[in-house]
Amino acid sequence: MSRGRRPSAGDLASRYRAIIADWELFEGACSRPLPVSIRVNTLRTDLGDVRRRLHDAGIGAQAYPWSETLLRVDRPVGRRIEHWLGLFYIQEANQAIPVRVLGPRPEETILDLCSAPGGKCTQISARMSNRGTVVANEPSGRRQQALLANINRLGALNVTVTEYRGESFPLATQFDRVLVDAPCSAEGTLRKEPNLRSGASLSTIRRLAGLQKRLIERAYDLVRPGGDLVYSTCTFAPEENEAVVTHLLRARDARVCPISLPFPTAPGLTEWVGMSFPSEMEGCVRIYPHHLDSGGGFIAHVERPA
């Protein structure tokens, strides 16, 4: 992208059109209602069982070809008994990708640094088959209520909840893997949040970018040598994405691992108006609403050298 005048964040097209190659597809997806998707909770059941239950109730459910746990359903299902029993979690398809990249395994010790409302920490627990330890950190008491409710509803028995500020989480323990699903300007949720269709304000983006840099540094320090860190957001803003990972690379001896996924994505940026990023940023992924007919966001996979 050319290095000209910094575009206004209040105008999504002028700000991002130059970095989204298939803009018409992006714009078309953003104008459509967001599909309903659910993640089957394998701690309680399997995809076939949930699909049969929904079919018997006259609800269509289509599996995503690249996932063994995600279903796209043809109507809202939040009030169904299967939801309250914890057989599934209502989750946008793109929101299931960071944990896939994290790759949790049974018997590991894993930290979800910014955990509420619990979609990702319960997904981690399911991938670990409730074996090992998941620490779900959430400093907000109000948000902890939703986090605890989802942990209990989904039967994530190996999850412990803490309430530290993420940027000052104690360094006494090192983790095999750390997930930072960072607080962000959430531009990628514009299909369900109409107020974001003009983009987030630059003041919001800059304020959050400062917090994100502190979070990713602390998260990296909590990863054991040879362990993995995944940083993700649900925004398009390079200041909150590539710039934050670049900050980590300059502050720590971190290494970006290229991400390969079985569906279309866009690579991370190496340039944004007024800023240059290392070539390693191309190994990160940007997910736009038209890629999965879902929301959008950014994912980076970082390794701490042994």
N, C-alpha and C positions, 0 to 999 in steps of 0.2 A: 504494500500500500504506500502511496506517496506520502511524504512528510509535509503536509500543508497545515492549514489552520485546524486546530483541534475542534472537531464537530461538537455541537451541543448534544448532551445526553437526552435532552427533551425531544429530540427528533431521531427516532430509531433508525429510519432509513438513511439519513445523512451520516449518522454515526457508524453504522455497521454494513451498509450495502457494499462497500469496497472490499470487505473481508469475507463476505459470504458469496461464494461463486454462483450458486444456484438461487439467487435472490427471489425469483418468481415462485419457486417451490417453497421457500421459507415463508414468503408472504402469504401464499395460499394456505399453508398449514396453520399459520397463526390466525387466519380468519375463520377457521372451522372450530366447532366445539371440541373440547378435549375428550378423547375416548376414555372409558372407564376400564382400568386394568387392575388386576389383583395378583398378589403373590401367594401361592399356596404355602401354608405353613407345614413343612414336612416333619415338624416335631409332633404333630397331631394326626396328620393324614397324608394323602398323596394327591397328585394332580387328577388322576382318573376318578377318584372318589368325589372330589369337589365338582368336577365336570359333570358327573352323573347326577349329583344332587341338583345342580343348577338346571340341567336338561329336564329333569323330572318336574321342575317348577316352571318350565317354559322359558327359561333364560338361556340365550345363546352364549356359548363360551368358546372362543377360538384360541388355541395355544400359539405362542410365539415360537417360530421354528428354531430359534437359537437358545431357547430356555426350557428347562425341565420343570419350572415352577410358576411361570407367568401365564395368565389367561387374560384375554381381552373379552369383556362381557358387554352385552348389548343394552344394558340398563343399570341404574344404580342398585347396589346390593348391600349398602351399609346397614339396613335395618333387618337383614335376614338373620335367622338364628345361627346359620353357619359362621357368620361374621362374629357374633357375640360368643360363640363357642371357641373362637380362635382358630378356625380351620383355614382362614386366609386373612391377609392384611391388604387393605386398599392402598395401592402404590403405583405411581406412574412408572411406565416401563423404563424411562431413562434413570429413575431414581434407584433401580436395582443394579445398575452397572458398577458403581464404585465398589461395592462389596465383591462383585465378580472379579474386578481387577485386584482387590486386596488379597483374595485367595485364601481365606482362613481355613485352618485344618484342625481336626480334633486334637485335644491335649495341649494346644498352644495357649499363650496368655496374650490377650488382645485388648487394646484400648480404643474405645470410640469417644473421642475427646469432646465432641459437641453433639450429644446423643438424642435429645428430645426431638420429635415425639416417640422415637424408638423403632422406626421402620428398619433402619440399618443394623442396629445392635441386635434386634431379634432375627434378622436375616443372617448375621454372623453366627449367632447361637445355633440356628438351624443347620448351617453348613458345617458346624462343629459337632452336630448331633448331641448337643448339651454336654460335651466332654471337653474339659479345659476351663479356662476362665475368661470371661468378657467383663471388662470394667466399662460401664456406661456413665459418662460424666456429664452432668448438667447443673450449672450454677443457679438457674432460675427455679425458685420453689414452685411457681405457678406451672411452669413447663414440666417439672418433675412429676406432677400429678398424671399428666398424659403418658409420660414415659413409664411410670410404674404400672399404670393400668394396662398398657400394651404388653409389657413384659409378663405380667401375670396372666393376661388373657391368652397369650400365645404359648405359655408354658416354657418360657426361656429360663430354665432353672439354674443355669451356670452364669447368670448375669448379676453383677454387684453394682449398685448405683452409688456414685460419689457426687459431691456438689462443689468442687473447686472451680475457681475461674480458670478457664482453659490455659491461659498464658502463664499461669503460676502453678500448674499442676505439680505436685511434689515429684522430685527426681529420684526418690528412694528406690523405685522399681523400674526396670527396663522391660519392654514388651517385645514380643516376636513381631507384632504388626500393630501399627497405629493408623486409625482412620481420622482424618480431619474433614468432616463435611461442614465447611465453614459457614458461619452467618454471612450472608451476602445480600446484594441489592435485588436478587431474585428476579432478574429480567426474564429468565427462562421459564417462569411460571405465568407469562403474560396471557396464555390461553384461558386461564381460570381467574386471573387478576386483571380486569380491564384497565385499572389505573396505571398499569405498567406498560401499556401498549405504546406509550410515547417515550419509554425508557426511564431509567432512574436518574435522579439529579446527580450532578457532578459532586456536590458536597457530600451526599450519601456515599457515593462510590469511594471518594477519598477517605472518608472517615472509616469505612469498613476495611479498606485496604490496609490501613495502619494496624487494625486489630488482627487481620489475617496474617500479616507478617510476623506478629508476635506469637500467634498460635502455631504457625508452621515451624518456627524456630524451636519452641518448646516441645512440639510433637516429635521433631527430629531427635532432640536430646533424650527423649523417652524411648526411642527405638534401640534395641540392642545392636551391637555390631553384627552385620550380616542380615539384619532385619529389614522390614519394608514399611514404608509410609505411603499412604494414598491421600492426596489432597483433592477435594472436589468442591464445586460450587454449582448453583443453579442460576448462574448469570452469564451474560456474554461479555462483560466488561474486561478488557485485557488488564486494566489496572488491578483487578481482583483475581486474575488468573495467571497469565504468563509472568506478569511483573512480580507477583508474590513468589512464585517458584524461582524466578531469577534471583530475587533477594536471598532466598535460602541457599542457592548455589554459591553466592558470593560470601555468605556468612558462615557456611559449613562445608565440610568435605563430602558433599552429597553427590549422588549420581542419578540422573534421570533414566529410567528404563522405558524403552519404547513399548507402547500399548498396541496390541493387535486384537480386534474384535470382529465377530462374524456378521457384521452389518455395516452400512455406510456411516462414516464419520468424517470430520474434517481435521486436519493436523493443527497443532498449536501454532501460534504466530511467532515469527522471528522479528517482526517490525510492527510498530503502531505509532501513530503520529507523535513525534518527539521522543520516541523510545526505541531501542534495539534490544533484542533478547538473544540469548545463545542459540545456536543451531539445534541444540538438544531439545528445545521446546517443540520441535516438529514431532517428537516422539509422544507428546501429550495428545489428548483428543478433545475436540470440541464436538458436542452433540447438539444439533439444531432440531427444532420441532418436526421438520419434514423427514428426518432420518428414520425415526421410529414412530412417527405420528404420535408424538408424546410431547414432553417439555424439552427444555434445552439446558445445557450446562457445560462444564469443563472438568476433566480428570487428568491428574498427573500421578505417575507411579515413581516414587523415589526410593532408592536403596541406600542404606548406610553401609559403607564398605566394612568388611570384616577386619 
